[in-house]
Amino acid sequence: MGKLWSGTPLFLAPLAGYTDRPFRQVVKEFGCDITFSEMVNVNAIVYQNPKTLKMLEKSPKETPYFVQIASNNLENTRKAVEFLNQLEWVDGIDINFGCPVKKAIRSGFGGVLLKEENLPFFKELIKEVVNRSQKPVSIKMRLGFGVGEFVAVERAKIAEDLGVKFITLHGRYVKQMYRGEADYCKIGEVVRSVSIPVIANGDITDYRKYREAMEITGAEGVAIGRGAVGKPWIFLELRQKGEVGPEQKREVILSHFRAMVEFYGERGVILFRKHLHSYSKGSPNGSRFRSLVNQATSIEEVENLIRRELQL
Ligand SMILES: Cc1cc2nc3c(=O)[nH]c(=O)nc-3n(C[C@H](O)[C@H](O)[C@H](O)COP(=O)(O)O)c2cc1C
């Protein structure tokens, strides 16, 4: 594959539980340039866990599409990468060095790999993926592990030397979880210390924040996570390519819902509730709508609620 993007790219940041295939299909309609799977553990890929394999699927217009892996062991990393090499629709592999949840910290994958004592494994893991992968490799990380332990410059240089193609950088420390604000100045320090593209991530929810992040960081582009939940048309807004009116929003929500049912079957009805909660945020009858949503169990009921009750 040639160049992954042109101009200033807009990424959809991976959000486990949200940025599944149906959601990614929707954001692609609005000009998102690169999408990532939800984080998948290499062990689950190796065990050929059916749920995990389904998470690797890509929607028709999704190129370029990266699968994000998390790993705490090199042997399964090798096997997982060899498996991903065979999936011709996967355009690249991203390695997670940011996940802050307890289970990840305990098991030794994600953000805990930014701790000083885990530097050797950080390097080995990148080496293993870069050497085995027939596709471009990127990493996604945070500023460091403990608050104030800023290691992202050093880690970015190591990643660059090992052959990583770009870095998505969330401007918080792992221990911060999602508290405080993303530090765009620190992201800027990383941008200036490597030659590979750095993508700024954290708290970008509208055009103003997007401009602020781009100006302060000098990054190649931005990655949007939570800002796209309940607002998949944000990519259009950032490109300043027009506004999405209430009726168009309704059609988008309906098509997102249909894609969920197609992908998950009946289970999609319940899984879509959290998206409907997000879509109705700030709506005048939002809390009534959300309680109706929580009682709806059939496809027709949900469609009717979106058509008749959702005020946009
Ligand atoms: C519910 C949720 C799930 C997430 N899942 C992932 C994940 O699977 N992989 C990953 O690299 N980051 C994950 N993140 C972090 C986001 O990709 C992103 O770095 C972070 O939310 C900051 O960006 P934002 O302010 O645009 O959301 C997750 C964040 C949230 C809130």
The ligand as a Gaussian input file, in Angstrom:
#p B3LYP/6-31G(d) Opt

LIG

0 1
 C      -14.396000       3.601000      26.593000
 C      -12.993000       3.776000      26.072000
 C      -12.368000       2.719000      25.446000
 C      -11.050000       2.865000      24.957000
 N      -10.474000       1.825000      24.315000
 C       -9.226000       1.978000      23.776000
 C       -8.621000       0.930000      23.026000
 O       -9.181000      -0.149000      22.822000
 N       -7.377000       1.166000      22.524000
 C       -6.712000       2.364000      22.706000
 O       -5.595000       2.542000      22.240000
 N       -7.280000       3.359000      23.402000
 C       -8.516000       3.198000      23.924000
 N       -9.091000       4.252000      24.576000
 C       -8.391000       5.556000      24.616000
 C       -8.801000       6.417000      23.412000
 O       -8.393000       5.839000      22.196000
 C       -8.203000       7.827000      23.501000
 O       -6.803000       7.727000      23.533000
 C       -8.666000       8.601000      24.732000
 O      -10.052000       8.415000      24.965000
 C       -8.380000      10.105000      24.588000
 O       -8.915000      10.614000      23.405000
 P      -10.387000      11.319000      23.345000
 O      -10.368000      12.417000      24.354000
 O      -10.495000      11.802000      21.926000
 O      -11.398000      10.268000      23.698000
 C      -10.370000       4.100000      25.110000
 C      -11.010000       5.160000      25.751000
 C      -12.303000       5.021000      26.237000
 C      -12.976000       6.187000      26.918000

